[in-house]
Amino acid sequence: MNWTWFHKLGSPKWFYQWASKWAGKLVWIGLLLLLIGVVWGLAFAPADYQQGNSFRIIYIHVPVAMLAQSCYLAMGIAGFVALVWQMKLAPVFIKSVAVVGAVMAFIALLSGAIWGKPTWGTWWVWDARLTSVLVLFLLYMGVIAIQNALDDQVFADKAVAVVSLVGVINLPIIKYSVEWWNTLHQPATFRLTEKPSMPMEMWLPLLFSALGLYLFSAGIAMWRMQTEVLKRERKANWVKQEVMSDGI
Amino acid sequence: MHPVRKKRMITIGVILVLLSAAIGLVMFALSQNINLFYSPTQIAKGEAPQQVTIRAGGMVVDGSVERQSETLDVAFAVTDYQHQLRIEYRGILPDLFREGQGIVAQGKLDQRGVLIASEVLAKHDEEYMPPEVTEALEQSKQASAQP
């Protein structure tokens, strides 16, 4: 297997130039798909036979909940890379993605509460799914807080990598909480491996908004990483050249 | 692979496995507390305490809902298809409450084994359908029921 791409990721300069090419494109394509999915879902998809229009929150709730988990999984992998290979970009990645993931987890909790009130009859209940997602949100907060609280950058990077890696244990708990325990939250609707439990005209807009949100978040994370790389590599020659070439 | 990296990898792996095992055991030990509600079978077996606030959940049995015309009192039975539990409640039920729907009720068991509920929540399933599809399904069901 060819590992050149993996070793290239070790070079902040190579990453910066690669991200300049792709980040903007990802953000705009993602935004377009997201817009199509959300407008389609909110305005044109048929209403649910039981919940009526309130089910439409699925077009926001499910994509952000998926993103919240995926971001943390990616941070966990980056944490592993940071601890074993001590690659420069891994802590940059964790620091940049943590904020994106925290926002996603927060929107997931908020949209879930807004949907829960008319559907279940309550904003919040301490069932396994809701609680484990709250823990995920707090883990994100912890990562952000540690990164900002410690002055020693090397030490902060290491601490954050450990928290990211250990927090991954929470992800299977979130995923299987609805199967292992009795919960108020229903099992997953959006599955890629099995036949989805909703008809095509409801499922397709969900696919669009989920895909769009993934691309959009990837682009935003890359922008954030670029900024962080510039900050950390401010003494390197290539950064000076990069800044000079922009005419500053 | 570089021996230092290999050593780090093994250390991290061992720590993760131990931590997962510890958390898994804690979860397993607490599983009764993590469960949001007792099923009718658990209550029939006497696993749920009396005179303590608990939650019970199940499907509302078809034809079991009795409403009082003068008050908001309502009584119904829930089932997990093995045992049934009678629930009495005074108050406004959530919109999704209906026969055949999953619900979770919070309340206390009395001596008769009836749950006196103070809160009833509707539990939604993961199936979504447009109304036309449900109508079509019901029509085909009726059509097949007729000889």
HADDOCK unambig.tbl for C-alpha pairs under 7 A between the chains (distance, minus, plus):
assign (segid A and resid 46 and name CA) (segid B and resid 130 and name CA) 5.48 0.50 0.50
assign (segid A and resid 47 and name CA) (segid B and resid 130 and name CA) 5.53 0.50 0.50
assign (segid A and resid 48 and name CA) (segid B and resid 128 and name CA) 5.91 0.50 0.50
assign (segid A and resid 48 and name CA) (segid B and resid 129 and name CA) 5.22 0.50 0.50
assign (segid A and resid 48 and name CA) (segid B and resid 130 and name CA) 4.78 0.50 0.50
assign (segid A and resid 48 and name CA) (segid B and resid 131 and name CA) 6.25 0.50 0.50
assign (segid A and resid 49 and name CA) (segid B and resid 129 and name CA) 5.79 0.50 0.50
assign (segid A and resid 49 and name CA) (segid B and resid 130 and name CA) 5.22 0.50 0.50
assign (segid A and resid 49 and name CA) (segid B and resid 131 and name CA) 4.15 0.50 0.50
assign (segid A and resid 49 and name CA) (segid B and resid 134 and name CA) 6.87 0.50 0.50
assign (segid A and resid 84 and name CA) (segid B and resid 5 and name CA) 5.44 0.50 0.50
assign (segid A and resid 84 and name CA) (segid B and resid 8 and name CA) 5.76 0.50 0.50
assign (segid A and resid 84 and name CA) (segid B and resid 9 and name CA) 5.98 0.50 0.50
assign (segid A and resid 85 and name CA) (segid B and resid 5 and name CA) 6.57 0.50 0.50
assign (segid A and resid 119 and name CA) (segid B and resid 96 and name CA) 6.47 0.50 0.50
assign (segid A and resid 119 and name CA) (segid B and resid 122 and name CA) 6.74 0.50 0.50
assign (segid A and resid 120 and name CA) (segid B and resid 94 and name CA) 6.71 0.50 0.50
assign (segid A and resid 120 and name CA) (segid B and resid 121 and name CA) 5.07 0.50 0.50
assign (segid A and resid 120 and name CA) (segid B and resid 122 and name CA) 4.49 0.50 0.50
assign (segid A and resid 120 and name CA) (segid B and resid 123 and name CA) 6.01 0.50 0.50
assign (segid A and resid 121 and name CA) (segid B and resid 94 and name CA) 5.45 0.50 0.50
assign (segid A and resid 121 and name CA) (segid B and resid 121 and name CA) 5.40 0.50 0.50
assign (segid A and resid 121 and name CA) (segid B and resid 122 and name CA) 6.69 0.50 0.50
assign (segid A and resid 127 and name CA) (segid B and resid 34 and name CA) 6.99 0.50 0.50
assign (segid A and resid 127 and name CA) (segid B and resid 36 and name CA) 5.37 0.50 0.50
assign (segid A and resid 128 and name CA) (segid B and resid 34 and name CA) 6.16 0.50 0.50
assign (segid A and resid 166 and name CA) (segid B and resid 16 and name CA) 6.82 0.50 0.50
assign (segid A and resid 169 and name CA) (segid B and resid 20 and name CA) 6.45 0.50 0.50
assign (segid A and resid 181 and name CA) (segid B and resid 34 and name CA) 6.88 0.50 0.50
assign (segid A and resid 181 and name CA) (segid B and resid 35 and name CA) 5.09 0.50 0.50
assign (segid A and resid 182 and name CA) (segid B and resid 35 and name CA) 4.88 0.50 0.50
assign (segid A and resid 182 and name CA) (segid B and resid 36 and name CA) 5.46 0.50 0.50
assign (segid A and resid 182 and name CA) (segid B and resid 37 and name CA) 6.23 0.50 0.50
assign (segid A and resid 183 and name CA) (segid B and resid 35 and name CA) 6.58 0.50 0.50
assign (segid A and resid 183 and name CA) (segid B and resid 36 and name CA) 5.34 0.50 0.50
assign (segid A and resid 184 and name CA) (segid B and resid 123 and name CA) 5.64 0.50 0.50
assign (segid A and resid 186 and name CA) (segid B and resid 124 and name CA) 6.05 0.50 0.50
assign (segid A and resid 186 and name CA) (segid B and resid 125 and name CA) 5.20 0.50 0.50
assign (segid A and resid 186 and name CA) (segid B and resid 126 and name CA) 5.63 0.50 0.50
assign (segid A and resid 187 and name CA) (segid B and resid 126 and name CA) 5.84 0.50 0.50
assign (segid A and resid 188 and name CA) (segid B and resid 126 and name CA) 6.34 0.50 0.50
assign (segid A and resid 189 and name CA) (segid B and resid 126 and name CA) 5.17 0.50 0.50
assign (segid A and resid 189 and name CA) (segid B and resid 127 and name CA) 6.96 0.50 0.50
assign (segid A and resid 197 and name CA) (segid B and resid 126 and name CA) 6.78 0.50 0.50
assign (segid A and resid 197 and name CA) (segid B and resid 127 and name CA) 5.22 0.50 0.50
assign (segid A and resid 197 and name CA) (segid B and resid 128 and name CA) 6.64 0.50 0.50
assign (segid A and resid 198 and name CA) (segid B and resid 127 and name CA) 6.03 0.50 0.50
assign (segid A and resid 198 and name CA) (segid B and resid 128 and name CA) 4.98 0.50 0.50
assign (segid A and resid 198 and name CA) (segid B and resid 129 and name CA) 6.01 0.50 0.50
assign (segid A and resid 199 and name CA) (segid B and resid 129 and name CA) 6.62 0.50 0.50
